[in-house]
């Protein structure tokens, strides 16, 4: 079996996926399927950070019922958008995204953050554009 490498955006994609995940889990009552990594061509060949999101399974009656609800779909879309905005704040301003507990406690996004120091940036912040 040939191992498929990712792409130059793997780290960024993982940061994006986690920002979206925390937003979704913090605001939606849904099964926690976690964040997974895969080497699908649609991700591997992407020229920008990218993620795939499964909104549920139509073969599952509970998921199908939620997906049929406009209110749930709107909430789901808003959670994804909120996660993307959290990632943008991280990528452009080095402001760490809110975590699951922040959403559940109602903690608002940080207005600003001090510039990162080399010792505090860690691998995700250090490598973001």
N, C-alpha and C positions, 0 to 999 in steps of 0.2 A: 504494500500500500504506500502510495506517495503522500507525504505530509504536505498539506497546503499551507503556505505562509499567509499571514494576514496582509495588511498593507501599512503604509506609513501613518495611517490615521487610527490605528488600533487603540492607542492610549486615549486619544480624544473621543473616539466612539464609546469606549468604556465609561469615560467620565460623563458623556451625554446620556448614555443608557442609565447610569446610576442617578443622575439628576431627575430624569423622567420617572424612574422607578420610585424614588422617594416622594415625588409629588403625587403620583398615582396612589401609592399605598397610604399616604398621609391624608388623602381626601376622599378616597373611594372605598366602599365596603366590597372587597373582592378577594378571591383566592390569591394567596401569595405564591406565585410561580418563580419568583426570584429573577435575577439577571443571569443570563446565560451567554456564552460566547459560541459563535459558529463561523464556519468558513464558507457560507453560501456565496455564490458568485456575485449576487446583488450587493453584498457587503464588501467582499474582498476586492471587487473591481471599482468600488466607489472612489471618486476623486475628492471627497470631503468626508468628515466624520458622519457616520450613518448607523442607524439602528433599525431593527424590525420589531414591531410591536404586535402581539396577538391580543386582540380584544375579547377573546372568548371563543367558544366553539359552538357553532350552531347545532351540532349533534348532541350537545348537552342541554337538556330542557331548561335548567336554571340560567345558563348563559344565554340561551336563545331568548328567554323572557326578558332579561336585562337589555340585550341588544335591540329588542323590539321597542324599547322605551326611548322616546326622543329625549326625555330628561336625562336618562342615564348616558346616552350617547353624547349629549352636550357636556355633561360633567366629565366624561372620559376625555373628550377633545380638549376641554379646558385644562385638565390635569396634564395632558401631554404638552400643551402650549406653555403652561407654567414651568414645567421641567426644562423645556427648551430655553426659556428666558433665564432660568437659573444657570444653565450651562453657559449661556452668552455672558452673563455677569462674571462667571468664573474665567472664561477664556479671554475676555476683553479687559476686565478690571481686577482679576485675581481675588474676587470676593467668593469665598466658599459657598456652595449651594446649601440650602436648607436641607436638613435631614428629616427623616420620618417623625422623630419626636418633636422637632420644631413645628411641623405642620399640625400635629395633633395637639400641641400646647397653644397654638394660635400665634406663635412667635412670628413677627413680620420679618421680611427680608432685611438684611443689614443694609443700612443706608450707605455706608462706606466702610472701607477696611484700610488699615495701614498698608503701605507697600510691603510686599513680601521681602524677607531677608533670605539670603542663600540657605541659611540653616533651617528656615521654617517652610520652605516651599515644597519639599517632598517631591516624589517623582511625577505626580500628575500636574501640579502647578508649574514645575520647572520646565516641562516640555510643551505646555500649551502656547499657541501663537499669540 
